[in-house]
Amino acid sequence: MDKATMELLARRAGLDKALAEFPEDVAAAAKQAADVTSKIKAPASAAAEPWPPMRAGRGL
C-alpha cells in the first residue's frame, strides 16, 4: 500500500491524531491489515454460506 492511500484511509477512519503523532505505527497497522486481507480466501460461490444457518430448537 502506498503512503498516500494509507494516509487517506487513516483519515477516513478518523485516525488523524494517530497519524500525526504515530505515523510509523499507523503504517505498520496498515501493512498488517493488507497482509491479512491478502490471505483471506473468497468463497467459490457467492451463494455459499461460510457457516451453517442458525436455527432455534434444532440439535438440542
C-alpha positions in Angstrom: 0.0 0.0 0.0 1.4 3.4 -0.9 1.8 6.2 1.6 -1.0 8.4 0.0 -3.5 5.6 0.1 -2.6 4.7 3.7 -3.0 8.3 4.8 -6.3 8.7 3.0 -7.7 5.5 4.7 -6.4 6.6 8.1 -8.1 10.0 7.8 -11.3 8.4 6.6 -11.2 6.1 9.6 -10.8 9.1 11.9 -7.2 8.4 12.8 -5.9 12.0 12.1 -4.4 12.3 15.6 -2.8 8.9 15.5 -1.4 9.6 12.0 0.1 12.9 13.2 1.6 11.5 16.4 2.5 8.0 15.4 2.8 7.7 11.6 5.1 4.6 11.8 2.6 2.8 13.9 -0.3 3.6 11.5 1.8 2.5 8.6 2.7 -0.8 10.4 -1.0 -1.4 11.2 -1.9 -0.7 7.5 0.7 -3.2 6.4 -0.6 -5.9 8.7 -4.2 -5.3 7.6 -3.1 -5.5 3.9 -1.2 -8.8 4.6 -4.2 -10.3 6.4 -6.7 -9.3 3.7 -4.5 -10.9 1.0 -4.6 -14.2 2.9 -8.5 -14.3 3.1 -9.9 -16.6 0.6 -13.2 -15.6 -1.1 -15.8 -18.4 -1.3 -16.0 -20.2 -4.6 -19.7 -19.5 -4.9 -21.4 -16.2 -3.9 -24.3 -18.2 -2.6 -22.2 -20.4 -0.3 -22.6 -19.7 3.4 -19.4 -19.7 5.4 -21.2 -21.1 8.5 -24.4 -23.2 8.7 -27.5 -21.2 9.4 -28.6 -21.0 13.0 -32.0 -22.4 13.8 -33.5 -22.3 17.2 -34.6 -25.6 18.7 -32.6 -27.8 16.4 -30.0 -30.2 17.8 -31.0 -29.9 21.4 
